[in-house]
Amino acid sequence: MLAVLAASVLGLSVPQVVPRPRIEIGESWQLGRIAFSLLPLAGSSRRKTVETCVVPRKVWTHEQIQGVVNVNVPVRQTVIKLQEGGLWLHNPVAPTAECIQMMRSLEAEHGEVK
């Protein structure tokens, strides 16, 4: 850090080190076992799932990155708590261990997916 600060004061360029994210066990999902494609799929072996509570105790989203070649887009599943109990799931994303654990946690508190 001190070297970067000194270089910036002297007007020198210093290559920036880009941190790599840690690989989490629950992020993997082997798409090749389920689907076949001639195009290289992005995010096929590693998918981080991000959970967001949209409406407290009623609506949640789970987001992942999906893509083909160099076009990567976020995909989102929406989980809604039903009045009669249980959950409704719209647009399921890849079932990584991490995503399944998030769903099991919601099911334990609000009931099974209908």
C-alpha atoms as one frame of an Amber mdcrd trajectory, in Angstrom:
protein
   0.000   0.000   0.000   2.848   2.361   0.859   4.497   1.612  -2.500   1.265
   2.503  -4.340   0.984   5.774  -2.407   4.639   6.661  -3.080   4.286   5.830
  -6.780   1.173   7.994  -7.108   2.974  10.930  -5.465   5.882  10.523  -7.893
   3.521  10.132 -10.861   4.571   6.558 -11.599   2.128   3.927 -12.739   1.803
   0.845 -10.587  -0.078  -2.233 -11.788  -3.177  -2.700  -9.665  -3.729  -6.038
  -7.989  -7.297  -7.192  -8.468  -8.464  -9.423  -5.622  -9.938 -12.776  -6.637
 -13.079 -13.895  -4.834 -12.822 -16.946  -2.620 -14.269 -20.135  -4.035 -17.106
 -21.334  -1.836 -18.119 -24.995  -1.960 -21.838 -24.205  -2.218 -21.430 -22.083
  -5.370 -20.760 -24.912  -7.823 -23.341 -26.419 -10.139 -22.224 -28.542 -13.072
 -24.500 -27.465 -15.915 -22.845 -29.951 -18.263 -24.426 -32.846 -16.369 -27.900
 -31.490 -17.115 -27.727 -29.572 -20.402 -25.544 -29.680 -23.503 -24.464 -26.598
 -25.402 -21.985 -25.888 -28.186 -21.445 -22.392 -26.793 -19.259 -21.849 -23.728
 -21.528 -20.954 -20.836 -20.318 -18.408 -18.317 -20.818 -19.186 -14.680 -21.406
 -22.859 -15.405 -19.087 -24.222 -12.741 -19.321 -21.441 -10.150 -22.387 -19.400
  -9.255 -22.650 -17.179  -6.221 -26.212 -16.782  -4.962 -27.133 -13.458  -3.360
 -30.265 -13.348  -1.194 -32.136 -10.064  -0.734 -35.180  -9.495   1.458 -37.452
  -7.230  -0.614 -40.449  -7.097   1.744 -39.619  -8.205   5.309 -40.967 -11.712
   6.067 -42.903 -11.782   2.743 -40.748 -11.470  -0.411 -37.136 -12.530  -1.110
 -34.971 -12.713  -4.228 -32.012 -14.940  -5.057 -29.700 -13.700  -7.815 -26.969
 -15.427  -9.812 -24.938 -14.610 -12.940 -25.644 -16.555 -16.139 -24.198 -16.050
 -19.574 -23.137 -17.261 -22.990 -19.713 -16.414 -24.440 -18.965 -12.877 -23.115
 -22.533 -11.808 -22.393 -23.242 -12.186 -18.680 -26.583 -11.243 -17.187 -28.037
 -11.528 -13.705 -30.901 -13.984 -13.252 -33.294 -13.754 -10.343 -35.748 -16.057
  -8.629 -38.462 -14.553  -6.478 -39.789 -16.284  -3.364 -43.147 -15.110  -2.001
 -44.755 -16.147   1.282 -48.367 -17.253   0.726 -51.187 -16.114   3.035 -52.315
 -19.714   3.618 -48.755 -20.730   4.520 -45.888 -21.998   2.444 -43.865 -20.351
  -0.293 -44.304 -19.689  -4.005 -41.168 -19.765  -6.175 -41.015 -17.871  -9.487
 -38.252 -18.387 -12.075 -35.925 -20.846 -10.247 -32.171 -20.290 -10.607 -29.419
 -22.937 -10.634 -29.797 -25.263  -7.631 -26.358 -24.766  -6.082 -25.831 -26.077
  -2.554 -25.759 -22.453  -1.393 -29.124 -21.670  -3.044 -30.709 -24.868  -1.703
 -29.534 -23.986   1.819 -31.129 -20.529   1.495 -34.405 -22.114   0.357 -34.335
 -24.688   3.186 -33.860 -21.849   5.664 -36.918 -20.020   4.294 -38.950 -23.256
   4.249 -38.076 -23.979   7.874 -39.525 -20.632   8.905 -42.424 -20.156   6.451
 -43.406 -23.608   5.135 -42.651 -25.661   2.034 -42.666 -24.460  -1.565 -46.100
 -25.170  -3.114
